Amino acid sequence: MFNEQKKLFVQEVTDLLLKVEKDLLLLENDSTNNDIIQDIFRAMHTVKGSAGVYNLEKTVLLAHNFESLFENIRKQELKVTNEIITLTLQANDTLLRLINADTETIIDDSEIEYLISQINSIKVQITSKVRTSVNITNFKTFYIFFEPNLDIEERGIGIDGIINDFADFEYKTISKKTDFERRQKGKHEKFFEIIVSSTYTEDEIKAVFLFVPNEYEIIEIANFNIFEKTDFNEFYFSAVDIVPEKEQRIELLKDFCNIFKEQSQFEALPEEAKSDADVLIGAEEIEKDSKSETQQIEQIRVPASKLDELLSLVSELIINNSQLTKSALNKDYEKITILSENISKITNTIKENTLSLRLIPVENIIPPYKRLIRDLSLKFNKKIYFIADGVETLVDKNIIEKLFTPLSHIIRNAIDHGIELPEERIKKGKGETGIIRFIAFYSSTNVFVQIQDDGRGINPEIVKNTAIKMGLIKPTDELTKKEIYDLLFIQGFTTAKNLTEISGRGIGMDAIKKSIQDLRGDVEIDSEAELGTSVTIKLPLTLSIIESMHLTAGNLNFLIPISNINQCLKFNSEEVKEFEKNKILLNNELIPIINISKVFNLKHNEAQNNLIIVNHGQTKTGLLFNNIIGEYQAVIKNLGSIFREYDFFIGASILSDGSIGYILDTYKLINKLTTAK
């Protein structure tokens, strides 16, 4: 049970800190945004409280200091600066490492001490102010009843850790009670009644009880600081604490608050208006914050409506299946046909809905890129503005995760090789701030992601000359612009004159291409010298199920993704024999042909008269098969380590008759055969 609770804690806090990073990057461009400042403050408060439950001392200490820093900011005692943003990002990184480590000893004490010392040096800037009075309208008073369940300690949650989190509150009263008879009701013998006045919101106080969400009650009893009334503690312990029923204690507290409220409002009136107090008192309430606070539950990423719809479909499937069984027993073949069609439709809908659960917006990977661009632009003294378009585009979660590294490398290259220094850009007549643009969009059954920059671009002549020097091409070779830029994907190829920490070593672009191809995608580069560069990645929408064409060659079944197919042609045996040198002239284009039976040494079949024309980059290739069976929705299964060297197989799928269909990656197959020649 403890491990499950700890996993939940790590996930909750990790999601919270990732949101803090996103908020910090937004705050840098909108430094007076109080909503963002409040969100960061609340997050640090929650991290501190949650970590305290698990006795994570370093995490608590660091989060507390940054919570205090943003408390000063939200009180407008400090202004947001780049120094504060950078420092908080560093602290956020450290907190992430602390939370996700098996032990806090992974972080040296000196790192924590350094960050705290930096905070203290910033706080020196705060002008000393004497608090002559407390503005009670900024305070609220809450009644909290905390009654932990009997198994709280078995779940690895410390009661004292929760109570100790109230140590930071200047105005509070905590009454600890013990009743061993409560154990019979599944409750811990210790329970607590807490009265606290603070500028914290109710949600911020609730964060203390993040991992005991059903074991406390919190009620706002006043919208001012009740502890400003000097006799409150005496009233509480002499008149409230002795009353046995909780509801009666709450009523007494509310009555006391109402009396104090009326008195405070009366004392606040001008002397000349006090004679009209009967009219004025109670006529104007202190305005409450009408802004609704929404708390995201990061672990639930699926809308409830989608789950309800799936449940409804499953129920419908069960009913139809039951009717199908009954019809089969009664040999009611007409009804069997109808039910079979119904089940097929329901199954299709379930498939589509289930796949949609895996689709998440590319927006999820944008914040780390903003951080990367910010850090590298500071490192290389470059000014860069990042724009993200189409972030609502939905992509399979697995693709999003595997796309992160190649996109990071592309962005690094854009910063290091593409975007010029401000003074260089000004000389060229450009603005001193470079632009990196992230674009995502759909096209047919694919999703495209582009990284564009308006930097110095790539000179095709330099690329070509470098390739000649490396012996990759001959000086007499005539290459298209695309073919020249494709040279950049060759392992070890680089035009960089100087090596840097992030690029220029001749590695990376080949790894990017391999990573994208592993996702059944493709990548292309386009560029204009002095205008900029665009890297375009083409990807499938999902890795789980593909729309494919079922084909046979010899005694094997093959599946090719529909998105790869350009055209299907049928020839008679004599026409096939007339293909000269394995090529065919089609629409004034000479297309190479690959006989699949020969490639895989399959039993020869003369009736190989079905030609599938597939796209291969900017060219086309024909694949010769025996039969075209038809379209098939293939659920992809891994082939295992035995097929590791046959990387031109995406995987396999179980066909309707129980046999296996091998899914071909035509791009890799054609490349392998071309290279072999």
C-alpha positions in Angstrom: 0.0 0.0 0.0 2.9 2.3 0.9 4.5 1.9 -2.5 1.3 2.7 -4.3 0.8 5.9 -2.3 4.4 6.8 -2.9 4.0 6.3 -6.7 0.9 8.5 -6.6 2.8 11.2 -4.7 5.7 11.1 -7.2 3.4 11.3 -10.2 1.3 14.2 -8.6 4.4 16.3 -7.7 6.2 15.6 -11.0 3.2 16.8 -13.0 3.0 19.8 -10.7 6.7 20.7 -11.2 6.4 20.3 -15.0 3.5 22.8 -15.0 5.7 25.1 -12.9 8.4 25.0 -15.6 5.7 25.9 -18.2 4.4 28.7 -16.0 7.9 30.2 -15.5 8.5 30.4 -19.2 5.1 32.1 -19.6 5.9 34.5 -16.7 9.2 35.6 -18.4 7.1 37.2 -21.1 4.3 38.4 -18.8 6.1 39.3 -15.6 3.1 41.0 -13.9 0.6 38.1 -14.5 -0.8 37.6 -11.0 -2.6 34.4 -12.0 0.7 32.7 -13.1 2.5 34.0 -9.9 -0.3 32.6 -7.8 -0.1 29.2 -9.6 3.6 28.9 -9.0 3.2 30.0 -5.4 0.5 27.4 -4.8 2.5 24.7 -6.5 5.6 25.2 -4.3 3.3 25.2 -1.3 1.7 21.9 -2.4 5.2 20.4 -3.1 6.4 21.4 0.4 3.3 20.0 2.1 3.3 16.8 0.1 7.0 16.2 0.6 6.6 16.8 4.4 4.2 13.9 4.6 7.1 11.6 3.4 9.8 13.3 5.5 11.7 14.5 2.5 13.7 17.2 4.3 15.7 18.6 1.4 12.6 18.8 -0.8 10.6 20.6 1.9 13.5 23.0 2.6 14.0 24.0 -1.0 10.3 24.2 -1.9 9.6 26.3 1.3 12.3 28.9 0.3 10.9 29.3 -3.2 7.4 29.4 -1.9 8.6 32.3 0.4 10.2 34.0 -2.6 7.0 33.9 -4.6 5.1 35.1 -1.5 7.2 38.2 -1.7 6.5 38.5 -5.4 2.8 38.1 -5.1 2.8 40.8 -2.3 4.6 43.0 -4.8 7.6 43.3 -2.6 9.7 41.9 -5.4 9.4 42.2 -9.2 9.9 39.2 -11.5 13.3 39.3 -13.2 15.3 37.0 -15.5 17.5 36.3 -12.6 14.5 35.0 -10.6 13.2 33.0 -13.5 16.6 31.3 -14.1 17.0 30.6 -10.4 13.5 29.1 -10.1 14.0 27.0 -13.1 17.2 25.6 -11.6 15.4 24.9 -8.3 12.6 23.3 -10.2 15.0 20.9 -11.9 16.6 20.0 -8.6 13.1 19.4 -7.1 12.3 17.1 -10.0 15.5 15.1 -9.4 14.8 14.9 -5.6 11.2 13.7 -6.1 12.1 11.1 -8.7 15.2 9.7 -6.9 15.1 6.7 -4.6 16.8 8.8 -1.9 17.5 12.5 -1.4 21.2 11.8 -0.9 21.5 11.9 -4.7 21.5 15.7 -4.3 24.5 17.2 -2.4 23.7 19.6 0.4 25.9 22.2 -1.2 23.5 22.4 -4.2 20.5 23.1 -1.9 22.6 25.6 0.1 23.7 27.4 -3.0 20.1 27.8 -4.3 18.9 29.1 -0.9 21.8 31.6 -0.7 20.8 32.9 -4.1 17.2 33.4 -2.9 18.5 35.2 0.2 20.6 37.5 -1.9 17.6 38.4 -4.0 15.5 39.1 -0.9 18.0 41.7 0.3 16.4 43.9 -2.4 13.2 44.0 -0.5 12.6 47.4 1.1 12.0 47.1 4.8 8.4 47.9 5.7 6.9 48.3 9.1 3.6 46.6 9.3 1.6 49.1 11.2 -1.6 47.2 10.8 -3.0 44.1 9.3 -5.5 44.5 6.5 -8.1 42.0 7.7 -9.8 41.9 4.3 -6.8 39.9 2.9 -7.3 37.2 5.5 -9.7 34.3 5.8 -10.3 32.1 8.8 -10.9 28.3 8.4 -12.1 25.6 10.7 -10.4 22.3 9.9 -11.3 18.9 11.4 -8.7 16.2 10.6 -9.6 12.6 11.5 -7.1 10.2 9.9 -8.1 6.6 9.1 -6.6 3.8 11.2 -4.3 2.6 8.4 -2.7 6.0 7.7 0.7 5.0 9.0 0.6 1.7 7.1 0.2 3.8 4.0 3.5 5.5 4.8 1.9 8.9 5.7 3.0 10.6 8.9 0.3 12.4 10.9 2.9 14.7 12.5 4.2 15.7 9.1 0.8 17.0 8.1 0.3 18.9 11.4 3.8 20.3 11.2 3.0 21.9 7.9 0.8 24.4 9.8 4.0 25.7 11.6 4.4 28.3 8.9 1.0 29.9 9.7 1.4 32.9 12.0 -2.2 32.7 13.2 -3.4 29.3 14.3 -4.8 27.2 17.1 -4.4 23.4 17.1 -6.3 21.1 19.5 -5.0 17.5 19.6 -7.5 14.9 20.9 -7.2 11.2 21.6 -10.0 8.6 21.8 -9.0 4.9 21.5 -12.7 3.9 21.0 -12.4 5.5 17.5 -10.3 2.5 16.4 -13.4 0.3 16.4 -14.8 2.6 13.6 -11.7 2.3 11.5 -10.4 5.7 12.7 -7.1 6.6 14.2 -7.2 7.4 17.9 -5.6 10.8 17.2 -7.7 13.5 15.7 -7.3 17.3 15.4 -9.3 20.5 15.4 -7.4 23.4 13.8 -8.4 27.0 13.5 -6.2 29.0 11.1 -6.3 32.5 9.7 -4.2 33.2 6.6 -3.9 34.9 3.3 -3.8 31.4 1.8 -6.8 30.3 -0.2 -8.9 27.3 0.8 -7.3 25.3 -2.1 -3.8 26.1 -0.8 -4.7 24.9 2.6 -6.3 21.7 1.1 -2.9 21.0 -0.4 -1.6 20.0 3.0 -4.1 17.1 2.9 -3.2 16.0 -0.6 -2.8 12.4 0.3 -5.6 12.1 2.8 -8.4 13.6 0.6 -11.3 11.9 2.5 -10.0 12.3 6.0 -10.5 16.0 6.7 -13.2 18.7 6.6 -12.5 22.4 6.0 -15.0 25.2 6.5 -14.5 28.9 6.0 -15.9 30.7 9.1 -14.8 34.2 8.5 -13.4 36.4 5.7 -11.0 38.2 8.1 -8.3 37.4 10.7 -10.2 36.2 13.8 -6.9 36.2 15.8 -6.9 40.0 15.6 -9.4 39.7 18.4 -7.1 39.3 21.4 -9.4 37.2 23.5 -10.1 34.6 20.7 -7.8 31.8 22.1 -9.3 32.3 25.6 -12.8 32.0 24.1 -11.9 28.9 22.1 -10.4 26.9 24.9 -12.8 28.0 27.6 -16.1 27.9 25.6 -15.6 25.9 22.3 -13.0 23.1 23.0 -15.1 21.7 25.9 -18.2 21.2 23.8 -18.5 17.5 22.7 -20.3 17.9 19.4 -18.4 19.2 16.4 -21.4 20.9 14.8 -22.0 22.9 18.0 -18.4 24.0 18.2 -18.6 25.2 14.6 -21.8 27.2 15.4 -20.1 28.8 18.4 -17.1 29.8 16.3 -19.3 31.3 13.6 -21.3 33.3 16.2 -18.1 34.7 17.6 -16.8 35.6 14.1 -20.1 37.4 13.3 -19.9 39.5 16.5 -16.3 40.4 15.7 -17.1 41.2 12.1 -19.9 43.7 13.0 -17.6 45.3 15.6 -14.7 45.6 13.1 -17.0 47.1 10.4 -18.4 49.6 12.9 -14.9 50.7 14.1 -13.8 51.2 10.5 -16.6 53.8 9.8 -15.8 57.5 9.8 -16.8 59.2 13.0 -19.5 61.2 11.3 -21.0 58.1 9.8 -21.3 56.1 13.1 -24.6 57.6 13.9 -26.0 55.9 10.8 -24.4 52.6 11.8 -27.8 50.8 12.0 -28.2 51.4 8.2 -24.6 50.8 7.1 -23.6 47.7 9.1 -24.2 44.6 7.1 -25.2 46.6 4.0 -21.9 46.1 2.2 -20.2 42.7 2.5 -16.5 42.3 1.7 -16.5 41.1 -1.9 -15.4 37.5 -2.3 -13.2 36.4 -5.1 -15.6 35.2 -7.8 -12.9 33.6 -9.9 -13.4 29.9 -10.0 -10.4 27.8 -9.1 -10.1 24.6 -11.1 -7.8 21.8 -9.9 -6.6 19.4 -12.6 -6.3 15.8 -11.6 -3.2 15.0 -13.8 -3.6 11.2 -13.5 -7.0 11.3 -15.2 -6.3 12.3 -18.7 -9.4 10.7 -20.3 -12.7 12.7 -20.3 -15.4 10.8 -18.4 -17.7 11.1 -21.4 -15.4 9.0 -23.4 -15.3 6.3 -20.7 -19.1 6.4 -20.5 -19.3 6.0 -24.3 -16.9 3.0 -24.2 -18.9 1.4 -21.4 -22.1 1.9 -23.4 -20.5 0.3 -26.4 -19.2 -2.7 -24.4 -22.7 -3.2 -22.9 -24.1 -3.2 -26.5 -21.5 -5.6 -27.6 -22.3 -8.0 -24.8 -26.0 -7.9 -25.6 -25.4 -8.5 -29.3 -23.0 -11.4 -28.5 -25.6 -13.0 -26.3 -28.2 -12.7 -29.0 -25.7 -14.1 -31.5 -25.1 -17.2 -29.3 -28.8 -17.8 -29.0 -29.4 -17.3 -32.8 -26.6 -19.8 -33.5 -28.2 -22.4 -31.3 -31.6 -21.8 -33.1 -29.8 -21.8 -36.5 -31.5 -18.5 -37.2 -29.0 -17.6 -40.0 -30.8 -14.4 -41.1 -30.5 -13.0 -37.6 -26.9 -14.2 -37.3 -26.0 -12.1 -40.4 -27.7 -9.0 -38.9 -26.0 -9.5 -35.5 -22.7 -10.2 -37.1 -22.9 -6.8 -39.0 -23.9 -5.1 -35.7 -21.0 -6.6 -33.8 -18.6 -5.5 -36.6 -19.9 -1.9 -36.4 -19.6 -1.8 -32.6 -16.1 -3.3 -32.7 -15.1 -0.7 -35.2 -16.4 2.1 -33.0 -14.7 0.7 -29.9 -11.5 0.5 -31.9 -11.8 4.2 -33.0 -12.7 5.3 -29.5 -10.0 3.4 -27.8 -7.4 4.7 -30.2 -8.6 8.3 -29.5 -7.8 7.7 -25.8 -4.1 7.4 -26.8 -4.1 10.6 -28.8 -2.8 13.7 -27.0 -2.1 17.2 -28.2 1.5 18.0 -29.2 1.2 20.9 -26.8 2.4 18.4 -24.2 6.0 18.5 -25.5 6.2 22.3 -26.2 7.2 23.5 -22.7 10.6 21.6 -22.6 11.4 23.1 -26.0 10.7 26.6 -24.7 13.1 25.9 -21.8 15.7 24.4 -24.2 15.6 27.5 -26.5 15.7 29.9 -23.5 18.8 28.1 -22.0 20.7 27.9 -25.2 20.0 31.4 -26.4 21.4 32.7 -23.1 24.4 30.4 -23.5 25.2 31.6 -27.0 24.2 35.2 -26.5 21.5 34.9 -29.2 18.0 36.4 -29.1 15.4 33.9 -30.2 11.6 34.1 -30.2 9.8 30.7 -30.2 6.4 30.3 -31.9 4.2 27.2 -31.8 1.4 26.6 -34.2 -1.1 23.7 -34.4 -0.3 22.6 -30.9 -3.8 21.2 -30.6 -2.9 18.5 -33.2 -3.5 15.1 -31.7 -0.8 12.4 -32.0 -0.4 8.9 -30.5 1.2 9.2 -27.0 4.0 6.7 -27.9 4.9 8.8 -31.0 4.9 12.0 -28.9 7.3 10.4 -26.4 9.7 9.1 -29.0 9.6 12.3 -31.0 11.0 14.4 -28.2 14.7 13.6 -28.7 14.9 14.0 -32.5 13.0 17.3 -32.3 15.3 18.5 -29.5 18.3 17.8 -31.8 16.8 19.7 -34.7 16.1 22.7 -32.5 19.7 22.6 -31.2 21.0 22.6 -34.7 18.7 25.6 -35.6 20.1 27.5 -32.6 23.8 26.6 -33.1 24.1 26.6 -36.9 21.0 28.5 -38.1 20.2 31.6 -36.0 22.9 34.3 -36.2 24.2 36.5 -33.4 22.2 39.8 -33.1 24.9 41.9 -34.6 25.3 39.6 -37.6 21.5 39.6 -38.2 21.4 43.5 -38.1 24.2 43.6 -40.7 22.1 41.4 -42.9 19.1 43.6 -42.6 17.3 41.2 -40.3 15.8 41.9 -36.9 18.2 41.1 -34.1 15.8 38.4 -32.7 15.7 35.2 -34.6 12.6 33.1 -34.9 12.1 29.3 -34.4 8.7 28.1 -35.4 7.1 24.8 -34.4 4.2 23.8 -36.7 2.0 20.7 -36.5 -0.8 19.8 -38.9 -2.7 16.9 -40.4 -2.6 15.7 -44.0 -4.5 12.6 -45.1 -3.7 9.8 -42.6 -0.5 11.5 -41.5 0.6 14.2 -39.1 3.3 16.6 -40.1 5.7 18.4 -37.7 7.9 21.2 -39.0 10.7 23.1 -37.3 11.5 26.3 -39.2 14.1 29.0 -38.5 14.9 32.3 -40.2 18.6 32.0 -39.8 21.5 31.8 -42.3 20.1 28.7 -44.1 22.1 25.9 -45.7 24.2 26.6 -48.8 23.7 23.6 -51.1 27.1 24.3 -52.8 28.9 23.9 -49.5 27.1 20.7 -48.8 27.9 19.3 -52.3 31.6 20.3 -52.1 31.8 18.7 -48.6 30.3 15.5 -50.0 32.8 15.4 -52.8 35.7 15.9 -50.4 34.4 13.0 -48.3 34.1 10.8 -51.4 30.4 10.4 -51.1 29.7 11.7 -54.6 31.6 12.5 -57.7 32.2 16.1 -59.0 30.3 15.2 -62.2 27.2 13.9 -60.3 24.1 16.0 -61.0 22.0 16.2 -57.9 18.7 17.8 -57.2 18.4 20.2 -54.3 16.6 17.6 -52.3 19.3 15.0 -53.0 21.9 17.4 -51.9 20.2 18.1 -48.6 19.6 14.3 -48.1 23.4 14.0 -47.9 23.1 15.7 -44.5 21.6 12.5 -43.1 24.6 10.4 -43.9 26.4 9.3 -40.8 29.4 11.4 -40.0 28.5 14.2 -42.5 29.0 17.7 -41.2 29.8 21.1 -42.7 30.5 22.7 -39.3 33.9 24.4 -39.1 33.9 24.5 -35.3 32.7 21.9 -32.8 30.5 23.1 -30.0 29.0 21.5 -27.0 25.7 20.9 -28.7 26.4 20.2 -32.4 29.0 20.0 -35.2 30.4 16.6 -34.5 29.0 15.0 -37.6 26.5 12.9 -35.7 22.9 13.4 -35.0 21.1 14.0 -38.3 21.5 10.3 -39.2 20.2 9.4 -35.8 17.3 11.7 -36.3 16.4 10.0 -39.5 16.6 6.6 -38.0 14.5 7.6 -35.0 11.8 9.0 -37.4 11.9 5.9 -39.6 11.5 3.7 -36.5 8.2 5.5 -36.1 7.2 4.6 -39.7 7.9 8.2 -40.7 10.1 10.3 -42.9 12.1 13.5 -42.6 13.1 16.1 -45.2 15.2 19.3 -45.2 14.5 22.4 -47.3 16.5 25.6 -47.0 17.3 28.9 -48.7 20.6 30.5 -48.1 20.3 33.5 -45.7 16.5 33.0 -45.4 16.3 30.0 -43.2 15.8 26.2 -42.9 12.7 24.0 -42.6 12.9 20.4 -41.3 9.7 18.5 -42.0 8.7 15.2 -40.3 6.0 13.0 -41.6 4.4 10.6 -39.2 1.5 8.1 -38.9 -1.3 9.1 -36.5 -0.9 5.9 -34.4 1.5 3.0 -34.0 -1.1 0.5 -32.8 -3.4 -0.1 -35.8 -2.8 0.7 -39.4 -5.0 0.6 -42.5 -3.2 -1.8 -44.8 -3.5 -3.7 -48.1 -3.4 -7.5 -47.7 -1.2 -9.2 -50.4 0.3 -12.6 -50.9 3.6 -13.8 -52.5 4.4 -17.5 -52.6 2.9 -19.0 -49.5 3.2 -15.9 -47.3 0.8 -13.1 -46.4 2.1 -9.5 -46.5 0.6 -6.2 -45.4 1.6 -2.8 -46.7 0.3 0.5 -45.1 -2.3 2.1 -47.4 -0.6 5.5 -46.9 2.5 4.1 -48.7 0.6 2.9 -51.8 0.3 5.1 -54.8 -1.4 2.8 -57.3 -2.4 -0.9 -57.8 -2.0 -2.5 -61.3 -2.9 -5.9 -62.7 -1.1 -7.5 -65.6 -1.4 -10.8 -67.3 1.6 -13.3 -67.2 2.9 -12.4 -70.6 2.9 -8.7 -69.9 4.9 -9.3 -66.7 7.5 -11.2 -68.7 8.0 -8.2 -70.9 9.2 -6.0 -68.1 12.8 -5.3 -69.2 15.6 -5.1 -66.6 13.0 -5.1 -63.8 11.6 -1.7 -64.8 8.3 -0.5 -66.3 7.4 2.7 -68.1 4.4 4.2 -66.4 3.0 7.7 -67.2 6.3 8.6 -68.8 8.2 7.6 -65.7 10.6 4.6 -65.6 9.8 2.7 -62.4 12.0 -0.1 -60.9 10.2 -3.3 -60.0 11.0 -5.7 -57.1 9.7 -9.3 -57.2 8.8 -10.0 -53.6 8.8 -13.8 -54.1 12.4 -13.7 -55.3 13.5 -11.3 -52.6 12.3 -13.7 -49.9 13.1 -16.9 -51.8 9.5 -18.0 -51.8 8.0 -20.8 -53.9 7.9 -19.5 -57.4 4.5 -18.7 -58.8 4.0 -17.7 -62.4 0.9 -15.7 -61.7 2.7 -12.8 -60.1 0.7 -10.3 -62.0 -0.2 -7.7 -59.3 2.0 -4.6 -59.2 1.8 -2.3 -56.2 3.3 1.1 -56.8 4.6 2.5 -53.6 6.0 6.0 -52.8 9.7 6.0 -52.0 10.6 9.6 -51.0 10.1 11.6 -54.2 10.3 8.5 -56.4 8.2 5.4 -56.9 8.9 1.7 -56.9 6.8 -1.3 -58.0 6.4 -4.4 -55.8 5.3 -7.6 -57.6 2.9 -9.9 -55.7 0.7 -12.9 -56.5 -2.6 -11.7 -55.2 -4.3 -8.6 -53.8 -6.7 -9.9 -51.1 -8.1 -6.4 -50.1 -7.9 -3.8 -47.4 -7.2 -4.9 -43.8 -7.0 -3.1 -40.4 -3.9 -4.5 -39.0 -3.3 -4.6 -35.2 0.5 -4.4 -35.0 2.4 -7.1 -32.9 6.1 -7.2 -32.3 8.0 -10.0 -34.0 10.6 -10.4 -31.3 14.4 -10.5 -31.3 14.6 -13.3 -33.9 13.6 -10.7 -36.6 15.9 -8.0 -35.3 18.1 -8.0 -38.4 15.0 -7.8 -40.7 14.3 -4.2 -39.8 12.1 -3.8 -42.9 9.3 -5.6 -41.0 7.2 -3.1 -38.9 5.7 -6.1 -37.2 3.1 -8.7 -37.8 -0.7 -9.0 -37.5 -3.1 -12.0 -37.0 -5.4 -12.3 -40.0 -9.0 -13.2 -39.9 -8.2 -16.9 -40.7 -5.7 -17.1 -37.9 -2.6 -16.9 -40.1 0.1 -14.3 -39.8 0.5 -11.3 -42.0 4.0 -9.7 -42.1 3.8 -5.9 -42.2 6.4 -4.4 -44.7 8.2 -1.1 -44.2 8.5 -0.6 -47.9 10.9 2.4 -47.4 13.4 0.3 -45.5 13.0 -2.7 -47.8 13.7 -0.7 -50.9 16.7 1.1 -49.3 18.2 -2.3 -48.2 17.8 -3.8 -51.6 19.2 -0.7 -53.3 22.2 -0.6 -51.0 22.9 -4.3 -51.5 23.2 -3.7 -55.3 
